[in-house]
Amino acid sequence: MQPAGNYHEGYERVRQLSALFLRRLHEIAGEVYAEVLSSGVIRPEEMEEEIQRYFAKKKSGLQDVYSYYGEQWDYYYQVVAASDADFLPMLQQARSAFVRLYVPVELDASYYMEQLVRYPRTDSRWQALRQHFIKKWRNLLEGRERTYQKRHIERLCEDYYRMVSANVGMLQNVGGKGEGPSPRLAWLQLTQSPELRVKLRQLSQVIRKSQLIKELNHVLGRKKVDEQRLYQAMSGKTPVTLLRSATHSDIVGITEGNNLNALLPMEYCFLSDAALEPIFYRRYVEKKLAVFDAVSRQIEYAEASSYSGRDLQKRAKHGPFVVCVDTSASMEGERELLSKAVVLSLALIADKLRRPCRVILFSDQTEVIELNNLYSDLALLETFLCNSFHGGSDMTCAMKESVETLMREDFRYADLLWLSDFEMDPLPPMWVQYVEELKQRGMRLYAVSFGHRSETSYLRLADRVWTAD
């Protein structure tokens, strides 16, 4: 290894190697993945993650590549640091190594030794010979090392090129004859377990053949519309005042409302007791929770239209998905398979439209899976997709989880989908009220019924019902 004085130079060279390696990986990926990037099968951030993953796996070898010439550099720096009295003896001591490592046309060390003995060390010609030899030796080492390092990096890049080319070939061939996963799903499953990949291929067949899933995709894959009413003046601009989250510096008192960001701590006590919890939800619906009042207000301006009075503007917005899945024993078999295919299909739509997807599984207990980025979150679905349904059916906890989710600001424009046989007790009036309030806020509720004796109190709330059996 190099002496401590040359540590920084060594570190800089390794850094340069790493930068060169990373740059070549980006060039290869950008070229090979160009078509699937433009079609949306792969996203730029996913390509970048793959590059970084490959780079992290291989970059440790760059230190070994740099160190390949470490022994020669070590002796070079010892010779450079040697006094004039020790310089020639050090060359003579390493004569055989010079002959073995370098051909005379590259570096004829014997010639320099013969010339150095002809002059005293105080002679300017002796000094010139020393400097010339050191410069030539350094240039030779740098050139050899650079060539070796580039060749090694190219070998690593050739391996990466073969890998990404195989990926593209696979993506271009999937889904032929209406079989197998879509190219997007094929890409997403590359890093998943063998068990999950097998299950995804099976569910892909169901997705392709199911008319129900096609209809769900069409309805739930639409754009949501947030209708915001702007009060327009006759001319000029009109301010629209929006309450911002309260801070300690501008709280002016306490008022009633349902702004969860400004909720008084004592209100959370109702959520800690099952008997008091319904009171909290009722007061939320009635906007009678105790909240902080704030001065903070944000003024937005909207251009006045050519019409006087009130004017309605609409802006398109993709809302999230909330999917409640009945995983009880009564849903085993074909019902289970179709339910899993529906969830996977909606997860793919959410991924395509970049819409968050929250999956609520319920039987005797409730489990929540939140998907924000299917490329990194697909593994979260593995247990649900690969395990069988079992247990009883209790929708109370699922309703509670759904309502709490839909109260969140980031799920304000969500679609809610129920997948169940609905062979259960009627929906309590309290939950009916919560659902109706959420629908008034813009939520759309859909249901897929798998049962022959479904409880109608659930289905009456839905904007649309599909029958799977």
C-alpha positions as CSV (number, residue, x, y, z in Angstrom):
1,M,0.0,0.0,0.0
2,Q,1.0,3.6,-0.4
3,P,2.7,5.6,2.4
4,A,0.4,7.8,4.5
5,G,1.5,10.9,2.7
6,N,-0.1,9.6,-0.5
7,Y,-3.4,8.4,1.1
8,H,-5.3,11.4,-0.3
9,E,-4.1,10.7,-3.8
10,G,-5.1,7.1,-3.5
11,Y,-8.5,8.0,-2.2
12,E,-9.0,10.4,-5.1
13,R,-8.0,7.8,-7.7
14,V,-10.5,5.3,-6.2
15,R,-13.2,8.0,-6.3
16,Q,-12.4,8.7,-9.9
17,L,-12.7,5.0,-10.7
18,S,-16.1,4.9,-9.0
19,A,-17.3,7.9,-10.9
20,L,-16.2,6.4,-14.2
21,F,-17.9,3.1,-13.4
22,L,-21.1,4.7,-12.4
23,R,-21.1,6.9,-15.5
24,R,-20.7,3.9,-17.8
25,L,-23.6,2.1,-16.0
26,H,-25.9,5.1,-16.6
27,E,-24.9,5.2,-20.3
28,I,-25.6,1.5,-20.7
29,A,-28.9,1.6,-18.9
30,G,-30.1,4.7,-20.7
31,E,-29.4,3.1,-24.1
32,V,-30.7,-0.4,-23.4
33,Y,-33.8,0.7,-21.4
34,A,-34.7,3.6,-23.7
35,E,-37.8,1.9,-25.2
36,V,-39.3,0.5,-21.9
37,L,-38.6,3.8,-20.2
38,S,-40.5,5.7,-22.8
39,S,-43.4,3.3,-22.6
40,G,-43.6,3.6,-18.8
41,V,-42.8,-0.1,-18.1
42,I,-39.8,1.1,-16.2
43,R,-39.5,4.5,-14.5
44,P,-36.3,6.5,-14.3
45,E,-36.1,6.3,-10.5
46,E,-36.4,2.5,-10.7
47,M,-33.7,2.3,-13.3
48,E,-31.5,4.5,-11.0
49,E,-32.2,2.2,-8.1
50,E,-31.2,-0.8,-10.1
51,I,-28.0,1.0,-11.2
52,Q,-27.1,1.9,-7.6
53,R,-27.8,-1.6,-6.4
54,Y,-25.5,-3.1,-9.0
55,F,-22.9,-0.4,-8.3
56,A,-23.0,-1.0,-4.6
57,K,-22.5,-4.8,-5.2
58,K,-19.5,-4.3,-7.4
59,K,-17.8,-1.1,-6.2
60,S,-15.9,-2.8,-3.3
61,G,-13.8,-4.5,-6.0
62,L,-12.6,-1.1,-7.3
63,Q,-10.3,-0.8,-4.3
64,D,-8.7,-4.2,-5.2
65,V,-8.4,-3.0,-8.8
66,Y,-6.6,0.1,-7.6
67,S,-4.4,-1.9,-5.2
68,Y,-3.3,-4.2,-8.0
69,Y,-0.4,-1.8,-8.7
70,G,-0.1,-0.9,-5.1
71,E,3.3,-2.7,-4.5
72,Q,4.8,-1.0,-7.5
73,W,3.5,2.4,-6.4
74,D,4.8,1.8,-2.9
75,Y,8.3,1.2,-4.2
76,Y,8.0,4.1,-6.6
77,Y,7.2,6.5,-3.7
78,Q,10.1,5.1,-1.6
79,V,12.5,5.8,-4.5
80,V,11.1,9.3,-5.0
81,A,11.6,10.1,-1.3
82,A,15.1,8.6,-1.2
83,S,18.2,10.9,-0.8
84,D,20.6,11.2,-3.7
85,A,23.0,8.9,-1.9
86,D,20.3,6.1,-1.7
87,F,18.7,6.7,-5.1
88,L,21.1,4.6,-7.3
89,P,21.6,1.8,-4.7
90,M,17.8,1.4,-4.6
91,L,17.6,1.1,-8.4
92,Q,20.4,-1.4,-8.4
93,Q,18.7,-3.5,-5.7
94,A,15.5,-3.6,-7.8
95,R,17.3,-4.3,-11.1
96,S,15.8,-7.8,-11.6
97,A,12.3,-6.5,-10.8
98,F,12.6,-3.7,-13.4
99,V,13.7,-6.3,-16.0
100,R,10.8,-8.6,-15.1
101,L,8.1,-5.9,-15.1
102,Y,9.1,-3.6,-17.9
103,V,10.5,-4.1,-21.3
104,P,13.4,-1.8,-22.3
105,V,11.3,0.1,-24.8
106,E,9.0,1.1,-22.0
107,L,11.5,1.7,-19.2
108,D,15.2,0.7,-19.6
109,A,16.3,0.9,-16.0
110,S,19.7,-0.6,-16.8
111,Y,20.5,2.3,-19.1
112,Y,19.7,4.9,-16.4
113,M,21.9,3.0,-13.9
114,E,24.8,3.0,-16.4
115,Q,24.5,6.7,-17.0
116,L,24.1,7.6,-13.4
117,V,27.4,6.0,-12.4
118,R,29.2,8.2,-14.9
119,Y,28.4,11.5,-13.1
120,P,28.8,12.7,-9.6
121,R,25.6,13.3,-7.7
122,T,26.3,17.1,-7.7
123,D,26.4,17.2,-11.5
124,S,23.3,18.7,-13.1
125,R,23.2,15.9,-15.6
126,W,22.9,13.3,-12.7
127,Q,20.0,15.3,-11.4
128,A,18.4,15.5,-14.8
129,L,18.7,11.7,-15.3
130,R,17.1,11.1,-11.9
131,Q,14.1,13.4,-12.7
132,H,13.7,12.0,-16.2
133,F,13.7,8.4,-14.9
134,I,11.2,9.2,-12.2
135,K,8.9,11.0,-14.6
136,K,9.0,8.2,-17.2
137,W,8.4,5.6,-14.5
138,R,5.4,7.5,-13.2
139,N,3.9,7.9,-16.6
140,L,4.4,4.2,-17.3
141,L,2.7,3.2,-14.1
142,E,-0.2,5.6,-14.6
143,G,-0.8,4.4,-18.1
144,R,-0.6,0.7,-17.2
145,E,-2.8,1.2,-14.2
146,R,-5.4,3.2,-16.1
147,T,-5.6,0.6,-18.9
148,Y,-6.0,-2.2,-16.4
149,Q,-8.7,-0.4,-14.4
150,K,-10.6,0.5,-17.5
151,R,-10.5,-3.0,-18.8
152,H,-11.8,-4.3,-15.4
153,I,-14.6,-1.7,-15.4
154,E,-15.5,-2.7,-18.9
155,R,-15.8,-6.3,-17.9
156,L,-18.1,-5.3,-15.0
157,C,-20.1,-3.2,-17.5
158,E,-20.3,-6.1,-19.9
159,D,-21.9,-8.2,-17.2
160,Y,-24.4,-5.3,-16.5
161,Y,-25.1,-5.0,-20.2
162,R,-25.9,-8.7,-20.5
163,M,-28.2,-8.4,-17.4
164,V,-30.2,-5.4,-18.6
165,S,-30.4,-6.8,-22.1
166,A,-31.9,-10.0,-20.7
167,N,-34.4,-7.9,-18.7
168,V,-35.5,-6.0,-21.8
169,G,-35.7,-9.2,-23.9
170,M,-37.9,-10.7,-21.2
171,L,-40.1,-7.6,-20.9
172,Q,-40.6,-7.5,-24.7
173,N,-41.7,-11.2,-24.8
174,V,-44.1,-11.3,-21.8
175,G,-47.9,-11.2,-22.2
176,G,-47.8,-12.8,-25.6
177,K,-51.0,-14.7,-26.7
178,G,-52.8,-13.1,-23.7
179,E,-50.8,-15.1,-21.2
180,G,-48.5,-14.2,-18.3
181,P,-48.1,-10.9,-16.5
182,S,-48.0,-7.5,-18.1
183,P,-44.6,-6.1,-18.9
184,R,-44.9,-3.7,-15.9
185,L,-45.7,-6.5,-13.5
186,A,-43.0,-8.7,-15.0
187,W,-40.5,-5.9,-14.2
188,L,-41.9,-5.3,-10.7
189,Q,-41.5,-9.0,-9.8
190,L,-37.9,-9.4,-10.8
191,T,-36.6,-8.9,-7.3
192,Q,-39.4,-10.8,-5.5
193,S,-39.3,-14.3,-4.0
194,P,-40.0,-17.4,-6.3
195,E,-43.2,-18.1,-4.4
196,L,-44.6,-14.6,-5.0
197,R,-43.6,-14.7,-8.7
198,V,-45.5,-18.0,-9.2
199,K,-48.6,-16.4,-7.5
200,L,-48.3,-13.3,-9.6
201,R,-48.3,-15.3,-12.8
202,Q,-51.4,-17.2,-11.6
203,L,-53.2,-14.0,-10.7
204,S,-52.3,-12.4,-14.0
205,Q,-54.3,-15.0,-15.8
206,V,-57.3,-14.2,-13.7
207,I,-56.9,-10.5,-14.3
208,R,-56.7,-11.0,-18.1
209,K,-59.8,-13.2,-18.2
210,S,-62.1,-11.4,-15.6
211,Q,-64.8,-9.1,-17.0
212,L,-65.5,-7.9,-13.5
213,I,-61.9,-6.7,-13.1
214,K,-62.0,-5.0,-16.5
215,E,-65.1,-3.1,-15.3
216,L,-63.5,-2.2,-11.9
217,N,-60.4,-1.0,-13.7
218,H,-62.4,1.2,-15.9
219,V,-64.5,2.7,-13.1
220,L,-61.8,3.1,-10.4
221,G,-59.1,4.1,-12.9
222,R,-60.9,7.3,-13.8
223,K,-59.9,10.8,-12.8
224,K,-61.6,12.2,-9.7
225,V,-62.9,15.7,-9.9
226,D,-62.4,18.1,-7.0
227,E,-65.0,20.9,-7.4
228,Q,-63.8,24.0,-5.8
229,R,-66.2,27.0,-5.7
230,L,-64.6,30.3,-6.3
231,Y,-66.5,33.5,-5.7
232,Q,-65.7,35.8,-8.5
233,A,-65.9,39.5,-8.4
234,M,-67.0,41.6,-11.3
235,S,-63.4,42.4,-12.2
236,G,-59.9,42.0,-10.9
237,K,-58.9,39.1,-8.6
238,T,-60.8,37.6,-5.7
239,P,-59.1,36.3,-2.6
240,V,-60.0,32.8,-1.4
241,T,-59.0,32.4,2.3
242,L,-57.7,29.0,3.5
243,L,-57.0,28.1,7.1
244,R,-53.5,26.9,7.6
245,S,-52.2,24.5,10.3
246,A,-52.0,26.4,13.6
247,T,-48.7,27.1,15.3
248,H,-48.0,28.1,18.8
249,S,-47.3,31.7,17.8
250,D,-50.8,32.4,16.4
251,I,-53.3,30.4,18.4
252,V,-55.9,32.8,19.6
253,G,-58.4,30.5,21.3
254,I,-60.5,27.4,21.1
255,T,-63.4,26.7,18.8
256,E,-65.5,23.9,17.4
257,G,-64.7,22.0,14.2
258,N,-63.2,18.8,12.8
259,N,-59.7,20.0,11.8
260,L,-57.6,17.1,13.1
261,N,-54.4,19.1,12.7
262,A,-55.6,21.5,15.4
263,L,-57.3,19.0,17.7
264,L,-57.0,19.6,21.4
265,P,-55.2,16.8,23.2
266,M,-58.1,16.0,25.5
267,E,-60.2,14.9,22.4
268,Y,-57.8,12.0,21.9
269,C,-59.1,10.5,25.2
270,F,-62.3,9.5,23.4
271,L,-60.3,7.3,21.0
272,S,-58.6,5.4,23.8
273,D,-61.8,3.9,25.1
274,A,-64.0,1.7,22.9
275,A,-67.1,2.9,24.7
276,L,-66.3,6.5,24.0
277,E,-65.0,6.1,20.5
278,P,-68.4,6.5,18.8
279,I,-68.8,9.9,20.5
280,F,-65.6,11.1,18.9
281,Y,-66.8,10.1,15.4
282,R,-70.2,11.6,15.9
283,R,-68.6,14.9,17.0
284,Y,-66.3,14.7,14.1
285,V,-69.2,14.4,11.6
286,E,-71.1,17.2,13.4
287,K,-67.9,19.3,13.4
288,K,-68.1,19.8,17.2
289,L,-64.7,18.7,18.3
290,A,-62.7,21.1,20.4
291,V,-59.9,22.6,18.2
292,F,-57.5,25.4,18.4
293,D,-58.4,28.6,16.6
294,A,-55.6,30.3,14.6
295,V,-54.9,33.6,13.0
296,S,-52.8,32.0,10.2
297,R,-54.5,32.4,6.9
298,Q,-53.3,32.0,3.3
299,I,-54.6,34.1,0.5
300,E,-55.0,32.6,-2.9
301,Y,-56.1,34.6,-5.9
302,A,-58.1,33.4,-8.8
303,E,-58.4,35.3,-12.0
304,A,-61.9,36.7,-12.5
305,S,-63.9,35.2,-15.2
306,S,-65.9,37.1,-17.7
307,Y,-69.0,36.1,-15.8
308,S,-70.4,38.0,-12.8
309,G,-71.4,36.3,-9.6
310,R,-70.3,32.8,-8.7
311,D,-68.2,30.7,-11.0
312,L,-67.4,27.0,-10.6
313,Q,-64.0,25.7,-11.5
314,K,-63.0,22.1,-11.7
315,R,-59.5,20.6,-11.5
316,A,-58.7,16.9,-12.2
317,K,-57.2,15.0,-9.3
318,H,-56.3,11.4,-8.9
319,G,-57.6,10.1,-5.6
320,P,-56.2,7.2,-3.6
321,F,-57.8,3.7,-3.2
322,V,-59.0,2.1,0.0
323,V,-59.8,-1.6,-0.4
324,C,-61.4,-3.6,2.3
325,V,-61.0,-7.4,1.7
326,D,-62.9,-10.0,3.6
327,T,-60.3,-12.8,4.3
328,S,-62.5,-15.0,6.4
329,A,-62.9,-18.8,5.8
330,S,-66.2,-18.2,3.8
331,M,-64.1,-16.5,1.1
332,E,-61.8,-19.5,0.4
333,G,-61.4,-21.0,-3.0
334,E,-62.5,-19.1,-6.2
335,R,-63.7,-16.1,-4.1
336,E,-60.2,-15.8,-2.6
337,L,-58.5,-16.1,-5.9
338,L,-60.7,-13.4,-7.5
339,S,-60.3,-11.1,-4.5
340,K,-56.5,-11.3,-4.7
341,A,-56.6,-10.7,-8.4
342,V,-58.8,-7.6,-7.8
343,V,-56.4,-6.2,-5.2
344,L,-53.4,-6.8,-7.5
345,S,-55.1,-5.2,-10.4
346,L,-56.0,-2.1,-8.4
347,A,-52.4,-2.0,-7.0
348,L,-51.2,-1.9,-10.6
349,I,-53.6,0.9,-11.5
350,A,-52.6,2.9,-8.4
351,D,-48.9,2.3,-9.4
352,K,-49.6,3.5,-13.0
353,L,-51.5,6.6,-11.9
354,R,-49.3,7.2,-8.9
355,R,-52.3,7.0,-6.5
356,P,-51.7,5.7,-3.0
357,C,-53.5,2.4,-2.2
358,R,-54.4,1.2,1.3
359,V,-55.5,-2.4,1.6
360,I,-57.5,-3.3,4.8
361,L,-57.7,-7.1,5.4
362,F,-60.3,-8.3,7.9
363,S,-61.5,-11.6,9.4
364,D,-61.1,-12.1,13.2
365,Q,-58.5,-9.4,13.1
366,T,-57.6,-6.5,10.9
367,E,-54.3,-5.9,9.0
368,V,-53.4,-2.9,6.9
369,I,-51.1,-2.7,4.0
370,E,-50.3,0.7,2.6
371,L,-48.8,0.9,-0.9
372,N,-47.1,4.1,-2.1
373,N,-44.5,2.7,-4.5
374,L,-45.2,-0.7,-5.9
375,Y,-41.6,-1.1,-7.0
376,S,-40.5,-1.2,-3.4
377,D,-43.8,-2.2,-1.7
378,L,-44.8,-5.2,-3.8
379,A,-43.3,-7.5,-1.2
380,L,-45.7,-6.2,1.4
381,L,-48.5,-8.1,-0.4
382,E,-46.7,-11.4,-0.4
383,T,-48.3,-12.8,2.8
384,F,-51.8,-11.8,1.6
385,L,-51.4,-13.1,-1.9
386,C,-49.6,-16.4,-1.0
387,N,-51.5,-17.5,2.1
388,S,-55.0,-18.9,2.3
389,F,-58.0,-17.1,3.8
390,H,-59.3,-18.3,7.2
391,G,-61.1,-17.3,10.4
392,G,-64.3,-15.5,11.1
393,S,-65.7,-12.3,9.8
394,D,-65.8,-9.1,11.8
395,M,-66.2,-5.9,9.7
396,T,-66.3,-3.5,12.7
397,C,-62.6,-3.0,12.9
398,A,-62.3,-2.7,9.1
399,M,-65.0,0.0,9.2
400,K,-63.2,1.8,11.9
401,E,-59.9,1.6,10.0
402,S,-61.6,2.8,6.8
403,V,-63.2,5.8,8.4
404,E,-60.0,6.9,10.1
405,T,-58.2,6.5,6.8
406,L,-60.8,8.5,4.8
407,M,-60.7,11.3,7.4
408,R,-57.0,11.8,6.5
409,E,-56.4,14.8,4.3
410,D,-54.2,12.7,1.9
411,F,-57.2,10.3,1.4
412,R,-59.8,13.0,1.0
413,Y,-60.5,12.0,-2.6
414,A,-60.3,8.3,-2.1
415,D,-62.4,5.6,-3.7
416,L,-63.5,2.9,-1.2
417,L,-64.0,-0.7,-2.4
418,W,-65.5,-3.5,-0.4
419,L,-64.8,-7.2,-1.3
420,S,-66.8,-9.6,0.8
421,D,-69.7,-12.1,0.8
422,F,-71.4,-9.7,3.2
423,E,-72.8,-12.7,5.1
424,M,-72.6,-10.9,8.4
425,D,-74.6,-8.8,10.9
426,P,-76.3,-5.6,9.6
427,L,-74.2,-2.4,9.5
428,P,-74.9,-0.4,12.7
429,P,-76.6,3.0,12.1
430,M,-73.5,4.9,13.5
431,W,-71.4,3.5,10.7
432,V,-74.0,4.2,8.1
433,Q,-73.9,7.8,9.2
434,Y,-70.1,8.0,8.9
435,V,-70.2,6.5,5.4
436,E,-72.9,8.9,4.3
437,E,-70.9,11.8,5.6
438,L,-67.8,10.6,3.7
439,K,-69.8,10.2,0.5
440,Q,-71.0,13.8,0.9
441,R,-67.3,14.8,1.0
442,G,-66.8,13.2,-2.4
443,M,-65.9,9.6,-1.6
444,R,-67.2,7.0,-4.0
445,L,-68.1,3.6,-2.5
446,Y,-68.1,0.4,-4.6
447,A,-68.8,-3.2,-3.5
448,V,-68.1,-6.6,-5.0
449,S,-70.5,-9.1,-3.4
450,F,-69.5,-12.8,-3.4
451,G,-72.4,-14.1,-1.3
452,H,-75.8,-15.5,-2.0
453,R,-77.2,-14.2,1.2
454,S,-75.5,-10.8,1.4
455,E,-76.6,-8.3,4.1
456,T,-78.2,-5.5,2.1
457,S,-77.4,-2.7,4.6
458,Y,-73.9,-2.7,3.2
459,L,-74.9,-2.9,-0.5
460,R,-77.4,0.0,-0.2
461,L,-74.6,2.4,0.6
462,A,-72.6,1.6,-2.4
463,D,-72.6,3.7,-5.6
464,R,-72.3,0.5,-7.6
465,V,-72.4,-3.2,-6.7
466,W,-70.9,-6.1,-8.7
467,T,-72.0,-9.6,-8.0
468,A,-69.2,-12.1,-8.4
469,D,-71.1,-15.4,-7.7
